[in-house]
Amino acid sequence: MTGLKLYDFDRSGNCYKIRLLLAMLGLNYERIPTDSSVGETQTPEFKRLNPRGQIPVLQDGETLIWDSMAILVYLARRYGDEHWLPTDALGEAHVMQWLAVSENELLYGLARARVALRFNKPFDLEQCHRDAKPGLETLEQHLEDNDWLAADHLTIADIACYPYVALAEESDVSLAEYPAIRAWLQRVEAEPGWVPMVE
């Protein structure tokens, strides 16, 4: 038992990334539901955990980590092995490239479009769809010749990019013209430990 706690919102793709990696690593943890849509991340108590007022937040004993990318890196290094995050310079750089895609094109495109549609946030849906397209095209081009994003096996690069691509329909984005992406989603979902976003 690791004593891990995850401050988590079940409909958040960024939180799902963490739940997915925790499941694939076979780690037990306590989920602390924190509904960002009703302001639960803006309280003084929560901001002592994360001054940015955002989820997810991971607590590991006395250690607090916020930001989904930082948590993925922490869990991979602390509880995983090089399979999840290579330690050689090139391998690590390949992972970081895709983490950047997850936090740029996929976030500003797919994630924000989903938030606009599902949670009525005031994002420009057409602009979100334009922002998503280069990210999806980059993924498709890479996955036409590769099974995985950063290595010849699943890494946290795949975990980081998977949720909002898998939720593309909720962003009103069709994956019909991206067969390589659709095949990659199926490969991720066939991996041991995979869990759906909502169980």
N, C-alpha and C positions, 0 to 999 in steps of 0.2 A: 504494500500500500504506500503510495507516494505522498498522500496528503495534498493532492492538487485540487484547487478550486478554480472554476471557470465562471466568471461573470458573463452572462450569456443571454442573447435574445434569439428565440428559436427561428424567427423569420429573417434574421440577418445572414447574408451570404458570408460576410467576414467572420462571424462567429462559427458558421458551419465549417469553414476551412479548418478551424481549430478542433472542433468535434470530430471531423473526419480524420485528421492526423492522430488525435488521441486514440480513436478506435483502431486505426491501422497499426498503431504502436502497442495496442493491447493494454493501455493504461487506464486504471480506475481513477475517477475524479468526481468531485461534487459539483453539480451544476447549480449556480445561483441565478435564477431568472431575473433579468434586469431589462425592463421594457423601455427602450430608448424613445419609442414613439409617444410616450406619455410623460417624458421628462425625468425618468428615474436615473438617468446618467448625469443630470444637472444639479443634483443635490450636493450640499457641502460634504456629506459623508462619502458619496461616490467620488467626488473630485479629490478626496484624499487618496483614493486608489489610483485615479488617473486624472490629472489636472486638465487634460483635454476634454474630459466629459464624454468619452467614447467607449464603446465596447468593441471587441472583447478585452477583458483583463484576466490574466492568469496569475494566480497566487500559488506559489510552491514553497510551503513553509513560510519563512520570513521574506522570501523573494517575491516582488511584484513586477510583472512584465505587461506593458500595454502596447497596442498596435498588432494587428494580425500578422504582418510580415515578421516583426520581431519575435512574436510568440512561436511562429513556425520554426524560425532559426533556433530559438532556445530549445524547443522540444526535440528538434532533430539532433542538436549537439549533445544535449543533456541525457536524452533517453533513447535516441536512435543510434545510427552509425553512419558511415560514409555512404551507404545506400541512399539515404535521404538528403544529405548535403555533403558533397565531396569536399575533401580537405585540400586537394591540389588546386593551384591557382586557376587553371583553366576550367576545371570542373565546377569550382565554386562560381566563377564568373558566368558560366553558362546558366547556372541556376539564377543568379542575380539578374541577368537579362530578362528572364521571364517573370521574375517578381516585379520588375519595373513595368512590364506589359500589364500585369494584373492590377497595378496601382495607377496606371495611366489610362490607356485606351479602354480596358475592360471596366475600370471604375467609372471614368467620366462618360463612357458610352453605355454599356449594358447595365451597370449597377444604378446609375442615376436615372436611366429610363425606367427601370423597374420601380424605383422609389417614387418617381413622378406618377406612375400608373397605379401602383399598389397603395401608396401612402399619401398621395395628393401633395407631394412636395413641388415647389414652383420651379422645376427645371424645364428648360426648353427641349421638348421631346424630339423635335426634328434635329436639333444640334446634337443631342445625345446619340441619335442614330447615326449621324455623320461621324461622330467621334468613335463609335464602335467599329465602324467598317474597316479602318486600317488594322485594328487589332485582330479582328476575325480573319482578314486576308493574310496577315502575318502568320497566324496560327495555321491556317489552311495550307499555305505554301510550305511551311516547315513539316507539317504532319503528312503531307503527300509522300515524303521520303523517309520519315522517322516515326516510330511507334510512340515515342515519348518526347517531351520537350527539351530536356537538358542532358539526358544520358540515354543509355540503352535500356533503362528501366525507370520505373516511377520514382520521382523525387518530390521535394516540396515545391518545385516549380509547377508540376502538374496539380498538386493540391491547391496552390494559390490561384491558378487560372481556372480550375474546374467549376467552382460553384456558379459564378455569374454567367458562364457560357452554358452550363446545364440549365440555368433558369432563363435562357434567352427568350423563350416564348412569353414569359411574364414581363419582358421588356418590349414586347411587340416586335421582336426581331426573329425572322425565320432562319433556320439553319439548313434549309432545303438545298441551297447552292454550295454547301460546305460538307461534302461527303467525308473528307478526311477528319474533320472535326467530329462529326457524328460517330465515326468509328473509334476515335480516341475516347470520347465520352463512354462508349461501351466498354473499352478496355479498362478505364478507371473503375467503372462499376463492377467489373469482374474480379477486381483485386481483393485478396483476403482482407477482411475487416471493414470493407466499404459499408457505410450506413447512409440511408437517405436523409435528406435535410430534416424532414419531420417524420418521426417514427410513430 
